[in-house]
Amino acid sequence: MMQREEKKHPDPQPPMEGSRPNCTECGVLRRALAQNKAELDAFVYRVSHDLKAPVVSLQGMASILLEDYQAALGERGRHYLGRLMSNAELIERLLADLLIFSRVGRKGSNPERLHVGEVVQEVLNRFSDEIAKGKIEVRVCSPLPALFFDRAQLEQVLSQLISNAIQFMGDRQNPMIEIGATSDGEAVTFFVRDNGIGIDPQYHETIFGVFERLKEIETEGTGMGLALVRKILNLAGGTIWLESEKKKGAVFFFRVPDGVLLKDGM
């Protein structure tokens, strides 16, 4: 892990007269920010929900058109109709992911005691075909801790990070994914490491944005996965970051606060 050099800061100076923050104003601003965020989440949910029906209708009509008028359309017409259907499917996936994204935080969480090692194994089982096809060696470092966390959300976090590692493995001769955790006694930092194609440092922040996709490799994703992961962790009081260079693999770290770490679980 990269070592950060600590910088010495000068002694803080007493605030100038009139520069002290007004507690009342801060409270008003916080409430306004929370209200704006809630309104934005509600808007995103409504838009993604309401657009779903017309997109499904569009897909249905396109399928009927292709089935009943295939000969009349001709080769060029079938080509354009195929593109229309592909784009409609993409819009459907975008709306579905946007709906999931908007629900996080609005729906609330259901934390429970989880043994992370068991959750990791369940997620890996879902990717067993992709792992076997890519001849990827998977290492799970033991022991992994027990957490008090929402199971579905933890599965989403792990699924996205493992999926990313598989998709961006490239043509490595000895592909490997390693999953583990380190603890300082108060909080725990998980990591998902791979020896794939790596990610240029200039994209380390932007990849966590909504609908952000890297251009280096063709994927079927919508660019919502890492944004969803960050939102889940931020709402839980945690954080996520990436350490990587091109052609040198990648390590995604995510840290959860001490409030969700069960002290007897590691």
Secondary structure as UniProt FT lines:
FT   TURN            17..18
FT   HELIX           23..50
FT   HELIX           52..68
FT   HELIX           70..103
FT   TURN            104..106
FT   STRAND          111..115
FT   HELIX           116..126
FT   HELIX           128..133
FT   TURN            134..135
FT   STRAND          137..140
FT   STRAND          146..150
FT   HELIX           151..167
FT   TURN            170..171
FT   STRAND          176..183
FT   STRAND          188..194
FT   HELIX           201..203
FT   TURN            204..205
FT   HELIX           206..208
FT   TURN            210..211
FT   HELIX           225..235
FT   TURN            236..237
FT   STRAND          239..244
FT   TURN            246..247
FT   STRAND          250..256
FT   HELIX           258..260
FT   TURN            263..264
//
